[in-house]
């Protein structure tokens, strides 16, 4: 059985969800979808059209990737990355065309062909579950270093598998990473099969909308990303993640956006930051193309408005750009009760972390009775702040940031300690930066609040 669709789209059709409905009969054993459009590029900017597939029960996969030819296969022998394995239930299916970017100029002509093949073998099996993350044995309270923002060939990291991510985590001496492919959770099935004894692989998804990106950390279910910017739908998604003991992170909010990075800039006016509790201020290498300095400044401004948002980092890795000898992205160094997904999410929620491309920091406040507070905590009395650093470049500078302004800076040695007293009437929040001679950020603590 075959279905054929074709159409013409212009720039007015950008940022739409175009459904193509078809019926799957009983005893269908394999599904093949071929999608092609032209032109691929206009004025050196790529048109970005992707596919999302729904079966009668809901989400069945997505192919958020570039190129103007997409093929999807689901059978007993193979499943295209990005799509969910399992039976092909009879009933109405939907291939949704997601028009992330259609450039002005030449209209887009597209063709969509669907082929259904008989064979009952696939329908006789059960839909596999997504399993909880495996805990790493014998790891208790401590500091754990990892990545909150990663991609594989299940979305647009064409050459990077989950196994490749595991090896990259080992190369960077990480303890964990969250798998956050664009608009799909298909990679979690690979994670279940490849769970390692030395690297914790946590669940997640990146909501890659037309008007901004957000990470849903801890989710094992697909999150519907088709969210208009002029409603409270995004706030509802954030609230639902917190209710489910997951986390919602605004990703690279000041990224340049359309047309070069389609949908990358955060444009949800009611979520600036709304009920979001975490924001990614360091995406990829600090001096990359994500406008990290502007995201950091935005976070400082939100803190000064009295909004206690936790700052995070993410490599946003898409494959070959990761090399520990030459690429130094920011990672999250988290103080957690154990190396488990739940403990990491709890620590992130509390702000018990700093961000670093290499330097190691300890930052705390202590009162005269010896009680201590760490990053993310609140202090209500006079305290002595102490920052200790190791593995800093000898020409780096350590900067004390009070209410978003530089209070003091000095050139560091490789290691050292500095203490200073403060009272609640002197500040609302205090954090520490480490920067190199060019001003590039090397490390950043989350604040201790008064």
Secondary structure, 3 states (H helix, E strand, C coil): CEEEEEEEECHHHCCCEEEEEEEECCCEEEEEEEEEEECCEECCEECEEEEEEEECCEEEEEECCCCCEEEEEECCCCECCCECCCCCCCEEEEEEEEEEECCCCCCEEEEEEEEEEECCCHHHCCCCCCCCCCCCCCCCCEEEEEECCECCCCCCCCCCCHHHHHHHHHHCCCCEEECCCECCCCHHHHHHHHCCCCCEEECEEEEEECCEEEEEECCCCCCCCCCCCCCCHHHHHHHHHHHCCCEEEECCCCCCCCCCCCCCCCCCHHHCCCCCCEEEEEECCCCCCCCHHHHHHHHHHHHHCCCCCEEEEECCECCCCCCCCCCCCCEEEEEECCCCHHHHHHHHHHCCEEEECCCEEEEEEECCCCCEEECCCECCCCEEEEEEEECCCCCCEEEEEECCEEEEEEECCCCEEEEEEECHHHCCEEEEEEECCCCCEEEEECCEEC
